[in-house]
Structures are given as C-alpha cells and as structure tokens.
Amino acid sequence: MKRFFIFLKTELKLSIRDMNMVIFAVLMPLAIFIILGIIYGTQPAFEGASYTFLEQSFGAACAVSICASGLMGLPLAVSDCRERKVLKRFRVTPVSPAFILGVELAMYMVYCTVSLVSLAAVAALFWHVRLQGSLLAFLGSWLLTMVSTLSIGMMVGGIAKNSKQAGVIASVLYFPMLIFSGTTLPVEVMPQAMQKLVSLFPLTQGITLMKNTFLGIAQGNILLPVCVMLAVTAVCTAIAIHFFRWE
C-alpha cells in the first residue's frame, strides 16, 4: 500500500506540473458552472419548478470533469508512459498491470473529487444551491458514473499501441459524449430518435442518475442504468488488464 501511494504521489506531481488536467478536469467545469450562474442566477429551471436551473445542472457540471478525466486524461497518460518506455522498465519489476492502471485510476479519481468539492463550494456560496435529494444517493450515482467512465479510459490506455492511437480513440469517445450525453446540451431538448441513441452512452445514464438524485426526483426503475454502468465497468476493466501492453 505504501508503494501505491508513493507512485500515486509522483504521478500527481507530474500531472499537475503538466496542467492539462488541472485546466480541463477542475477549472473548466468550474468556469462553465460560474458562467451558468452569472446568466441564470437563482432562476427556477422552468416556470413553477421547485428547483433552480443551477440545481438541475449540477450533475452535468460534475460530469464534465468525469468525461475529461476518463475519456481524455487517463488513456493519454497510460499510452504516454508506454511510448516513453516507462512501462517497459516496470515490466522487469514485480509491478503488475492492475497496479499501474490502479494508480492512474486513483489519480483521476482525485481530480474528479477536487472538481466535485470545488463545484459544491462555489454553488453553495454564491448561488445557494442546495441538495434536495439524498446525499448518499447522489454520491453513489456520482461514484458509479465516475468509475464506469474511467474504466473506458483505462481500457483505451491499456490496449492502445501509442499516444497517437490513444488520442484518436479518446477523441472519438470524448467529444460525442461531452456534447450529446447531457453535459452541454440537455437530453430533453434533443429529438426523440437522438434521445434513444445517446441513452446508450453510460455517461448519459450517469448524468440522469446524478440529476435525479440531486433533485430528489422519483427515478422509477434505476436497475437498468445501474446495470449498464456496472457492466461497462466490469468489461472494460477486464479488457484493460487482460490485453495490457507494456510496450
């Protein structure tokens, strides 16, 4: 365990020095939420709504960080280590693929957690955004969304041959999910056919769960989205470890 935290601390220092994830996983979601706050303030989400537009959007803002960490940061970090021959050196040590991927996974979970805490602080301090549902339910949906999304990035980083290939795959996954999963464009305003299509994204299921648990809205059958995200997590993690490339 001590070795794990030493490795994690080193990776965090290198990542923070690079600043990419600080910008895209922490500062960008915060900037988006602040802009929404300036525009909408404490206005209700719609006429007669018991919650504000910002309260409705809090889960989507959290998902911006999750999307950047899981679909862009994690796969590029692992593939970059492979391209710089860092993983090749680790191959002759007792370190396993699960250990390396676990450290990278933990690092991006730290970024997502920092983003969540900073968003909650700004939302409560400036616009009095309050949780109307269950805190445990919201945190559970946030955790499940984060882990399932990070597992996708872990799979891409684990099997990509180099940074260029990882970048292409990450971009193909990142931008459609960022735009169409509900982080930037509400799913409710999309055409019916598109809603059915984007509902296949695990991030879409996660944002819906986070939104409903934050607002305390009755969700009906939550078994399907939970099973989808758990299945994605299990399959992607297994693929990432089994087909992991050292070089």
CORKA-V452871 format. One record per pair of residues at least 4 apart in sequence whose ideal C-beta (glycine too) atoms are under 6 Angstrom apart, sorted by the first residue. I is the first residue (numbers start at 1). J is the second residue. If there is no record, write none. Layout:
[[I;J] [I;J]]
This chain:
[[7;103] [8;103] [8;106] [11;107] [12;107] [15;21] [19;23] [21;25] [21;73] [21;111] [22;26] [23;27] [24;28] [24;68] [25;65] [25;68] [25;69] [25;111] [25;115] [26;114] [26;115] [27;31] [29;61] [29;64] [29;65] [29;115] [30;118] [33;61] [33;119] [36;40] [36;57] [37;54] [37;127] [40;53] [42;52] [42;127] [43;53] [44;49] [44;52] [45;49] [45;51] [45;53] [45;56] [51;55] [51;132] [51;215] [54;127] [54;129] [55;129] [57;61] [58;214] [59;207] [59;210] [59;211] [59;214] [60;182] [60;183] [60;207] [61;119] [62;116] [63;67] [63;183] [63;207] [64;183] [65;112] [65;115] [66;70] [66;112] [66;145] [66;146] [66;149] [67;71] [67;177] [67;178] [68;72] [69;73] [69;108] [69;111] [69;112] [70;74] [70;149] [70;150] [70;153] [71;153] [71;170] [71;173] [71;174] [72;170] [72;174] [73;108] [74;104] [74;108] [74;150] [74;153] [74;154] [74;157] [75;153] [75;156] [75;157] [75;166] [75;170] [76;80] [76;166] [77;104] [78;104] [78;157] [79;157] [79;160] [79;163] [79;166] [80;163] [81;86] [81;87] [82;87] [83;162] [83;163] [87;246] [88;246] [88;247] [90;95] [91;246] [95;99] [97;101] [97;241] [97;244] [98;102] [98;241] [101;105] [101;154] [101;240] [105;150] [105;154] [108;150] [112;146] [119;123] [121;125] [122;126] [123;127] [123;129] [124;129] [131;135] [132;215] [132;216] [133;137] [133;213] [133;214] [133;215] [133;216] [137;213] [138;213] [138;214] [141;209] [141;210] [141;213] [142;210] [144;229] [145;206] [147;233] [148;202] [148;229] [148;232] [148;233] [149;203] [151;233] [151;236] [151;237] [152;236] [154;158] [154;240] [155;236] [155;239] [155;240] [156;160] [156;166] [156;169] [158;240] [158;244] [159;243] [160;165] [160;166] [161;165] [163;167] [166;170] [170;174] [174;178] [176;180] [177;181] [177;201] [177;203] [178;183] [179;184] [180;198] [181;201] [181;203] [181;204] [182;187] [182;204] [182;207] [187;195] [190;194] [190;195] [198;204] [199;204] [202;228] [202;229] [202;232] [205;225] [205;228] [205;229] [209;225] [210;214] [212;217] [212;219] [222;226] [223;227] [227;231] [232;236] [238;242] [239;243]]
